[in-house]
């Protein structure tokens, strides 16, 4: 699960960097575009800080058991025999 999250963060950061590059290259003409760039960076930093804080509380050395009971099905017999 952590690998999926890391891949998501990397893809998000790539798109965010492309977006910031385009805003800096073509968009710093008005205050609104500067403000939106600031909101994008502030939101990204806030989301990364929040997820880091939550991920820090998890014990990553603990084993994770998906299913403990295995149900065996007897497909050879029927109730109607």
N, C-alpha and C positions, 0 to 999 in steps of 0.2 A: 504494500500500500504506500509505503514511503517513497518507493521508486516512481510510482505513478504521480505522486505529488511533486517530486523533483522534476520530472519531465514536464509537467504542467507549468511549474515556475519558470523553467528555462524557456519554454515556448512563449510564455507571457512576457518575460523580460526581453526576448528578441523582438517581439512585436512592439513593446513599449519603447525600446531603443530606436526602432525604425520610426515610430510615431514622433518621438522627441526630435530626431534628426530632421524630419520633414517640417516640424513646427519651427525649429530654430532656423532652418534654411529658408523657408518660404512664408512663415507665419507671424513673426514678431513685428507686425505692423501696428497692432492696436493693443490696448490694455486687456481686452477680452481674451485674445489669444495667449497673452502672457499669463493671465489668471487661470485659464484652462490648463496650460502646461504645468503650472504650479499645483493645481488640484490633482492632475494625473500623478505627478511625482509624490505628492503628500499622501494620496490614497494608496499608492503602491507601497510606500514605506510603512504606512500604518498596517496594511494587510500582512506584509512580511514580518513586521514586529509582533503582531498578534499571533500569527501561526507559529513563530519561533517560541513565543512565551508558552503557548499550549503544548508544543512538541517537547519542550524542556521538562515538563512535568511527567512525561511518560517514561516508564522503565523499559528501555529498549532491550535489556538482557533477559526479560521474562519470556518464557516459552508461550507460544500461542497454539492452543488446541482448537481445531475447527469443529471436530465431532468426536465424541467419546464413545457413544453407543452405536454399534453396527447392527442393523436389523437384517436378519437372514430370511430370505423368502424361499419357501418350498414350493416351487412351481410344478413339481411332479405329481402332487396330490390335489384332490379337489374335495370340497365339502360334500358333494353330492355322490361320492362313491359308496 
